[in-house]
Structure formats: structure tokens, C-alpha cells
Amino acid sequence: MGEHTIKNLEEVLNGCIKKDKRITEKNITNLTAPGENFGSIMLKLDVTLKDENDGTEDELHAVAKMIPSDEFARKAFNIQVTFKNEIGMYNVIAPTLRDFQRENGVNDVINCFPEFYGARINLGEENGDVDENAVLLLENLNFKGYQVVDRFVGFDLETAQLILKDLAAFHAIPLALKLKKPEVFDKKIRPYLARFRPFDMPDEKEHNSMFIQILQESDKCRPWLSKVEHIFENIKTILEAPPKEPFATIAHGDTWINNTMVKFENGVPVSNKLLDFQVCDYKSPAGDLFFFLFSSVRLSVLQNNFDDLIEFYHKHFVSNLEKLKCDTGPFGLPKFLEEMKAATPVETVHCIGMISFIVFGKKGGPSTQFNFSAPPDIEKMKANISTAAKEKIWYLIHVCGRKGWLD
């Protein structure tokens, strides 16, 4: 996609622009570097608005999310479902959660979403198909001081805790809504949660064999190789397991470092926004926590604080349920640790691939590792997996094996 345009922009922004203002200038450029976003086109939109009464001007800075230009990516990310569901997250789910909190006397409502400016699924919206004119407009968080933390570095302890507070609220509030007002949950939340199935990798057995070879390089992983092999062999069956109650709630599905933005003041993290809700699902919150910790928190932080971070998240998860007057008996820490174990097979596969090729993958350009028109060069792919990625994977298997989560 060379020059970027958004047709009928005024109509999309209609809900957030006052009637006496009109667009006089607009500038649309790429927001992210090639290779830094995988399931969509992300554009930076700067708009000048002029007041027709007094002639004053102000600026609107937005991010425009559009469907990927590549047909394979469109199918892989199931944009006919996921794009609509992400719009639903901002204009239906988020306000529903806030209304529910206020009804229960909570004034400090959930605030981990960027501001929603408008959206459409096609130009005329005469049918339900998502096409190349689909667009989601959100505030540009950069102008409020938010930033994406370097994925090669990862989150320190303080930043991880800040994000875990938001993640706990994101999971617990809809869970409380499900428990107390199930009819509202079924009407306003559940329709936007579609089970996302990752696309089949070509030569999947070769990929799995490569990962097993990487695990064989570490003495700490060898005791659990057979269990990991069993997971790889049965992952499709494992993915079909129904959501577990009573913990099932909104799950983000992709809680890694590029899907959150943090605001720092004098080097201290003070605020966080969650992003990219296109693969939200209805399942245990433990999967999001597992994936976040292993994909995005620094290895040194995990080595010193892994159990503490789980307990930190759980404390805030339960606290949100208590604020909404829910019985927290079924959601104690021992029960939640069972959820972590149950999430381990799926999230282990998720993490290993993500850590190897995305989190520690090439920066600044599209990865040649994802050319699906040609057979993969497994040896070359293996050679490109960094030492940092391997160490994170080794730690994951060692911890989960030692805890009995791979059984």
C-alpha cells in the first residue's frame, strides 16, 4: 500500500467532532515500521479542525487501524470476524463494563483502553462484509506520552506490576458482570468473543522438531522433553477444549509487549493502555497471564519474582471481584494455580513460536521467515533464533516442568 487514504473520513469521525467544526487538513502516514505489526495496517492520522463560528483551529491526532493488504494475512487473522469484534470492544464492551462498575458504586472505572473515535466495516455498510475501506480510529497515545517498550528488553518489575493491575481488572470486571447480570453479558459481551484458531503452519512437524532440538540444548529442559513432544502432537485436540467455568471471561489472547503502551514520568511507569483486541476470546484469564509473563517480562525479573507476580495479579483480580460484590470463594489462589496449569499446554506452544520469531525477531523490516509460498528453510530459521529467545524458552519449560504444569 503506497499512498494511504481514508475515504469519507468525516463520516467516521462524526461522533467525536462537534457540528460547528470541519476538517481543513489531514495527513496520513505509516505509524509502525514494516515488520512491527502483523495483523493490520497501522496509520498515523493528523487532522486540522476549524471552527466555522470563530475560525479557531485545533488538532486531532489519531491512529487508523485497517485490514492487512496481504490476502493470506486477511484469512489468517479471520478479519471478517476479528475486525468487527475489535470495534465491539471499544464501542460496546468498554462502556458496558464502566456502566456496570458505576452501578455498583465504583467510581474509579476501568481506564486501560485508548479513546475510541469511530469505525466502519465498509464504505456504505450496506452489508456485513469487512473490506479494504474498513477502519478503526483511536486516539494517538504518543501525544499523551505513551510509548511501546522495546521488545528486545522487556518489562521491568514495576512496569509489569502496573500492567498486571489493568489486566486483572480487564478480566475480573466482565467476570463479575457474567456472575451478577448474565443476560447483559450474553447480549453485550459474549457476541464479540470469538474463538480464534491459529492458522496451520506448513511443515508443522519440522517446526516442532526444531523446537525440540532447541530444548535439547539445555540440561534443565531434558527431563520434560517427552511432555513437550506430547503437547505438540496433541495441540489441535487441546485447542478444542471448551472454556472452563467459573473462571471463563474476556481473554485478550495476545498480551505481549507490543500490545500495550506505557506512560513514564521521570522514568517511573504511571499509566498503561491495552491495545489490539482482535483475537479476544471467552476463556480462562490464566492464559493471558501466562503469555504476558513469558513473552514480555524480562528474564531476570521472572527468575526473581515469578511466583510473586502471579500472586500480585491474583490479589488485584480478587480485589476487583470484591469491589463488585461477588463471592470470591471459588476464585482463590489454589484454584487459580490450577487454571495456570490448565492453560500451560496451549500457551507453551503460543509462547515458543512467538518468542522465537516475533518477540526476538528481526526489527525494522518484514521477516523472510513468513514466506508461505516456499518451503521453510528450517536450518536457517533455527540459526536465526537468538540466544535471548532460547534462554526465555528454556526458562519457561524448566519452570512449568518443575511446577508439574506440563503433566
Long-range contacts (C-beta under 8 A, 24 or more apart in sequence): 1-41, 1-69, 4-28, 4-29, 4-30, 4-41, 4-43, 6-43, 6-45, 6-64, 6-135, 7-123, 7-133, 8-123, 9-47, 11-120, 12-117, 12-118, 12-119, 12-120, 12-135, 12-137, 13-47, 13-60, 13-117, 13-118, 13-137, 14-118, 15-117, 15-118, 16-60, 16-117, 16-118, 17-49, 17-60, 20-51, 20-52, 20-53, 21-49, 21-50, 21-51, 21-52, 22-49, 22-50, 22-52, 23-47, 23-48, 23-49, 23-50, 24-48, 24-49, 24-50, 24-57, 28-64, 31-63, 31-64, 33-363, 33-364, 33-365, 34-364, 34-365, 34-366, 35-361, 35-362, 35-363, 35-364, 35-365, 35-366, 35-367, 36-258, 36-363, 37-258, 38-73, 38-358, 39-68, 39-73, 39-76, 39-77, 39-82, 39-276, 39-278, 40-65, 40-66, 40-67, 40-68, 40-77, 40-278, 41-65, 41-66, 41-67, 41-68, 41-69, 42-66, 44-140, 45-137, 45-140, 60-117, 61-139, 61-140, 61-142, 61-143, 62-117, 62-137, 62-138, 62-139, 62-140, 63-114, 63-137, 63-138, 63-139, 63-140, 63-141, 64-135, 64-136, 64-137, 65-135, 65-136, 65-137, 65-138, 66-132, 66-134, 66-135, 66-136, 67-130, 67-131, 67-132, 67-134, 72-372, 75-199, 76-199, 77-278, 77-279, 78-194, 78-196, 78-197, 79-130, 79-134, 80-129, 80-130, 81-194, 82-194, 82-196, 82-278, 82-279, 83-121, 83-130, 83-134, 83-136, 83-278, 84-121, 84-128, 84-130, 84-192, 85-192, 85-193, 85-194, 85-277, 85-278, 85-280, 86-136, 86-276, 86-277, 86-278, 86-280, 87-119, 87-121, 87-136, 88-191, 88-192, 89-113, 89-192, 89-277, 89-280, 90-116, 90-119, 90-136, 90-138, 90-277, 91-116, 91-119, 92-188, 92-192, 93-174, 93-188, 93-189, 93-192, 93-250, 96-177, 96-184, 96-188, 96-189, 97-173, 97-174, 97-177, 100-173, 100-176, 100-177, 100-181, 100-184, 100-324, 101-173, 101-323, 101-324, 104-323, 104-324, 104-325, 106-323, 106-324, 110-166, 110-169, 110-170, 110-173, 112-166, 112-169, 112-170, 112-272, 112-273, 112-274, 113-273, 113-274, 114-138, 114-139, 114-141, 114-273, 114-275, 115-139, 141-261, 141-273, 144-263, 145-263, 145-264, 145-265, 146-261, 146-262, 146-263, 146-271, 146-273, 147-261, 147-262, 147-263, 147-264, 148-257, 148-258, 148-260, 148-261, 148-262, 149-257, 149-262, 151-256, 151-257, 151-258, 151-296, 151-359, 151-360, 152-360, 152-363, 152-388, 153-298, 154-257, 154-296, 154-297, 154-298, 154-299, 154-301, 155-257, 155-296, 155-297, 155-298, 155-301, 156-298, 156-301, 157-301, 157-305, 158-268, 158-269, 159-262, 159-269, 159-272, 160-293, 160-296, 160-297, 160-301, 160-309, 161-309, 161-312, 162-262, 162-269, 162-270, 162-271, 162-272, 163-260, 163-262, 163-272, 163-292, 164-289, 164-292, 164-309, 164-312, 164-313, 164-316, 165-316, 166-272, 166-274, 167-252, 167-255, 167-274, 167-285, 167-288, 167-289, 167-292, 167-313, 168-313, 168-314, 168-316, 168-317, 168-319, 168-320, 169-316, 169-320, 170-250, 170-252, 170-274, 171-249, 171-250, 171-251, 171-285, 171-288, 171-317, 172-249, 172-285, 172-316, 172-317, 172-318, 172-320, 172-321, 172-324, 173-320, 173-324, 174-249, 174-250, 175-246, 175-247, 175-248, 175-249, 175-285, 175-321, 175-326, 176-320, 176-321, 176-324, 176-326, 177-324, 178-248, 178-249, 179-246, 179-326, 179-327, 180-324, 180-325, 180-326, 189-250, 190-282, 192-280, 193-250, 193-280, 193-281, 193-282, 194-280, 194-281, 195-281, 195-282, 196-253, 196-279, 196-281, 197-239, 202-372, 202-375, 202-376, 203-375, 203-376, 203-378, 206-376, 206-378, 207-353, 207-376, 207-378, 208-232, 209-378, 210-378, 210-381, 210-382, 211-352, 211-356, 211-393, 213-382, 214-356, 214-382, 214-385, 214-390, 214-393, 215-393, 215-394, 215-397, 217-390, 217-394, 218-390, 218-394, 218-397, 218-398, 220-394, 220-397, 220-398, 221-394, 221-397, 221-398, 221-401, 223-401, 224-397, 224-398, 224-400, 224-401, 224-406, 227-401, 227-406, 227-407, 228-348, 228-397, 228-406, 231-345, 231-348, 231-349, 231-406, 232-349, 234-345, 235-345, 235-346, 235-349, 238-345, 238-346, 239-346, 243-282, 243-283, 243-284, 244-283, 244-284, 244-339, 244-342, 246-330, 246-331, 247-284, 247-285, 247-286, 247-331, 247-335, 247-336, 247-339, 248-282, 248-283, 248-284, 249-282, 249-283, 249-284, 249-285, 250-280, 250-281, 250-282, 251-280, 251-281, 251-282, 251-283, 251-284, 251-285, 251-287, 251-288, 252-277, 252-279, 252-280, 252-288, 253-279, 253-280, 253-281, 253-287, 253-288, 254-278, 254-279, 254-291, 255-288, 255-289, 255-291, 255-292, 255-295, 255-296, 256-291, 256-292, 256-295, 256-296, 256-354, 256-358, 256-359, 257-295, 257-296, 257-359, 284-339, 284-342, 284-343, 285-317, 285-339, 286-336, 286-339, 286-340, 286-342, 286-343, 287-343, 287-346, 287-347, 289-313, 289-340, 290-340, 290-343, 290-344, 290-347, 290-351, 291-347, 291-350, 291-351, 291-354, 294-347, 294-351, 294-355, 294-392, 294-395, 294-396, 295-351, 295-354, 295-355, 295-359, 296-359, 299-388, 299-391, 299-392, 299-395, 302-395, 302-399, 303-395, 306-399, 310-336, 310-337, 310-340, 340-405, 341-403, 341-404, 341-405, 341-407, 344-400, 344-405, 344-406, 345-406, 348-396, 348-397, 348-400, 348-406, 351-393, 351-396, 352-393, 352-396, 355-389, 355-392, 355-393, 355-396, 356-385, 356-389, 356-393, 357-381, 357-385, 359-389, 359-392, 360-385, 360-386, 360-388, 360-389, 360-392
